[in-house]
Amino acid sequence: MNIDVLTLFPEMFEGVFGSSILGKAREKGIVSFRTINFRDYANNKHNTVDDYPYGGGGGMVLKPEPIFAAVEERMAGLQSQPRVILMCPQGETFTQRKAEELAAEEHLIFICGHYEGYDERIRRYLVTDELSIGDYVLTGGEIPAMAVIDCVTRLLPGVLGNESSAVTDSFSTGLLEYPHYTRPAKFRDWEVPEVLLSGHHGNIDKWRRQQSLHRTFLRRPELLDKIPLTKEEKDWIKEWEASRE
């Protein structure tokens, strides 16, 4: 996968793209990262990329010319058009399902804004997706883009050492992930659940499913409405609901 990021602050991505899972994925050649400072595409002598909004109001608005120019230069000569993703608070809330959808693409271009907002023509005529990572406002789109890129990259084949890791992560199954334990089996007075030490994979799988459902029931119960449940699992939930009364 090729990932391009249009940003006024490319230095913010140096540590992120060179470290941990993202750095290893790049070393393996699974993904390439490129940052593009769209100020370089400004068409005025002062290299300004923003201007006052028509109609008045506070803040500055990003101009369309440099962003269109940067994206169109990157897309020139490509046989297939990449997804162009605008990071903004008004966008679709980013989810694991969206990450899985984007992970199937060959090329992604992210646009990270600053100031009051974007010229509306960028939204209407250039981008394919608008994404938000939550109902709050940050200084710019760089940190949200990093979060999305990290989430998408770890889903690419060969990135994680254990391919099942991404499958069992929270939200990948529609549920929150079950609890994890490691050595020592007893730490202070707290012991690892005996079922995990039994070596009986059927019982372990059942325990993990139950724990995943219970954790989701307690913390994100609205997610359960979207999950097909067996009769036994529905009975578990009824017991948990009864215990609350």
N, C-alpha and C positions, 0 to 999 in steps of 0.2 A: 504494500500500500504506500502511496505517496500522500503526505500530509503537508499542506502549505498553510502558513499563518500570516495574515496581514495584520500588522501591529505597528504602533508608533514606538514601542518599547521592546525590540527584539531581544535585548540583553536579558529580559526577564525569563526567557525560555532556555537559556544556555544550561543552567544547572538541571532543569527538569528533563530536557531531552537527552542529557548525557549521563543520567543517574538511574540506578535501580532497574526496574523492568523495562522502561522505555530505552535506556541506554543499551541494555543487552539486546533488545529487539532490533535496534539500529545496527549494532555490531554484527548481528546474524544476517543482516540484509533483508529482514522481514518487512521493515518499514523504513522510509526515509522521511526526514523532517527538514523543512525549509522555512525560515522566517523572512518575511518581506516587509521592509519599512515603506509603507505607502506614501510617506512624505517625499520619497524619492520620485514620485510620479506627479507631484504638484506642478501645475502649469503656470506658475507666477513667480516673479523674481524673489519673493520672500519665502517661497516654499510653504505657504500656509495651506492647511488642509481643512480649515473650518471657517465659518463666517456667521454673521448675525442672522437670526431667523426672519424670514419675511413675516410681516404682521406684528412684529415686536415680541417681547417676552424675554425672560432671563435665559442665560446660557448661550453656548455656541453650538452650531450644528455642523456635522461633518459634510463636506462638499462631495458631490458625486464624481467629479472628474478623476481625482487621483485613485479612488477605489475601483472605479470601472476600468481605468487604464491598467492598474496592477493585475486585476483578475483576468482581463482579456489578453494581456501579454502572456500570462501563465497558461491560458487555455489555447493559445494559438497553436495550430498544427496537431492538436490531439484528436484521435479518432473517436473517442467517447468523451462526453462532457462530464466533468466532476460535479459532485454535490458542492454547492456553495452555501456555507452555513454562517448565518449572522447571529452573533451572540448578543442577546438583548433581554431585558426584563419582561418584554411583552411577548416573548416567544413561547412556543410549546414547552411544557415542563419536561426536562430531560429525564428519561427512565432507562432501566436496563434493557427493556424491549427496543427502545430507540437505539441504544448502543449496539445491540445485535443486528439491527437493520443497517446501521452505518458500517459495521464491521464487514459486511458483504461487498462493500464498494472497493474500487481500486484507487480512487483518488478523492481526497477531501480538501476543500479550501475553507479556512475559517477566517472570518472578519471580526476583529476586536476593536470596538469603538471606544471613544472617550467623549467627554463634554456632554452636552444636553441630549444629543441623539444623532440620528442619521437623516440625511435628506431622503424623503419618502421614495424617491425614484430608485434608490439602492434596493429598498425592500421589494418594490413592485417589479422591477425589470432585471435584476441581477441575481438575487439569491434564490435558492431552492428550498431552504429551511431556515426557520428562526428558532433558536433554542434559548431557554432560560434554565438555570440550575436551582431556582427557588424564588420565592416571593420576597425578595429584598434587593437592594440596589448596591452595587459595588462601584469602585472608582472607574473601572474599565472592564473590557471583556476578556482580558488576558487570563485571569485566574479561572473564570468559568471555562474558557477554551482548554486550559490545562487539565481540568477535571474531566471534560468530555474526551479529550485525546487519550488520557490515561485509561479511562474506562473502555474505550473502543480498542486500543492497542492490545490490551491484555487478552482480548477475545480472539485475536488473530492466531491461526494455527502455528504452533512451534514457539510461541512467545513464553508461555508458562512451562515450567519443567514438568508439572503434573497436569495433563490436559483435563482431568476431571475437576480441578480446582475451580475453574470458571463456571462449570456446570452446576456445582453445589453452592456457589456463593449466594448470599442473601439476594433476593429478588429474581435470580435466574430461574428458580422454580416457581416464582410467584409468592414464596414464603420467606420469612426471615430464617437465617441459617441456624442450625442446631448448635449447642455448646461444644467446644473443643477442649480436650485435655491432653497433657503429655507427661513425661516423667518429671518428678517422682510420682509414684502411685499414691503416696501419702505425703502431704505437705502440711506441716504443723498438725492440726487435727482434722484437716480436710482431705477426704479420700476421693479418688476417681470412682465414678459409678461402676459397680461390679460388672455390669453387663458389657462394658467396654473392654474388660480384661478377660472375658469368657472365651473369646475366639469364635463365638457362634455368630456368623455373619447375618443370618436371618434375624436373630434377636437384636443385633446391633442396628441393622437397617430399620427395624420397627421402632426401636427406642429413638433413633435419630429423627424419624418422621414425626413421632409423637412430640418430641421436644421442639422440633421446628414449628409444628402446629401450635403448641402451647405458647411458645415465645411470640408468635404472630398474634395469637388470641389476646395476649396481654398487652402488646405494644402497638400493633397495627391491625386491629380486628377488621377494618374495612377491606383488607386484602383477601380475607377468607371468602368474601362474596364472589370472587372470580375464580376460585379453585374448586375443581371437581373432587368431591370427598366420598369415601366409602362409608358404608353404614357404621362400621366400627369407629371411624374417625368422627362421624357426626355424634356418636354416643360419647366420645371423649369430650367433645365441645359442650354437650349438654351437661356432663358432670362438672366441668369447669364453671359453666354458667350457674349451676345450682350451688356450687361452693361459695359463690360471691353473694348469694342471697342471705 
